[in-house]
């Protein structure tokens, strides 16, 4: 076999694992951009060390070991990404001020197609979507890096304790202890049990259709009827977040009233329903990006609206158009 053919074969074998490794690194790091950098570093390290790979474990397990070490190195600075509600208390709308924090502060959104493998089993697909919900991702950030790795490998990816112990070069007892501590921390963080995206769920489709109609019509009475009483609104990169009907509607009728006349285009992000929010263009020609709006739904109502405002970053990531024509 020629050297070129061997190289192509190795490239192909490595690439087969890129998406699932990206999902793993995304859960570890809380940023898709950092996750993709980590996976690229993993691939380069694997390529350079392939002659030392002795085949005592599978290629997949070996790549996960490299990716874990890359992520642990990246997390050694102690940074943890967060949502606004992890950093401050809710602000009454009368006192609301927009204060931006650096990009590295925030837990970042991700398109499902970049971090979740294609699976045929609907139940397995639902578990995969559950594991990248914003609330669950935020809770993961409370774990020390090694506990985070153990919990993801054991509870999300369903690795055996012995496999995780081999990957981390530790004992099964140590892995089980780390998992127990991680579970306890996660129970204290108590991530909300919000619904994942399900296009076959008629109730969810109807709720989202009603939300689009209320938001695009800027009908605050109709919008309020769709929200839980303790619903939240956040707007990274600003650390402000609001809770409750009165504060959310007060914001939307005040500072947020610039959103009148907007258009929402459905997408899926972090395993949950989401919208690309387009605002009337300043030049009067159609609509331009305003926010990536990730929804949290519970018991048939909206529990959270997470509006990520760095649109040049997010709309490119989600391959969304940077302008909608008039009449959309």
Secondary structure, 3 states (H helix, E strand, C coil): CCHHHHHHHHHHHHHCCHHHHHHHHHHHHCCHHHHHHHHHHHHHHHHHHHHHCCCCCCHHHHHHHHHHHHHHHHHCCCCCCECHHHHCCCCCHHHCCCCECCHHHECCCCEHHHHCCCCCCHHHHHHHHHCCCHHHHHHHCCCCHHHHHHHHHHHHCCCCHHHHHHHHCCCHHHHHHHHHHHHHHHHHHCCCCCCCCCCCCHHHHHHHHHHHHHHHCCCHHHHHHHEEEEEEEECCCECCEEECHHHHHHHHHCHHHHHCCCEEEEEEECCEEEEEEEEECCCCCCEEEEEEEEEEEECCEEEEEEEECCHHHHHHHCCCCCCECCCC
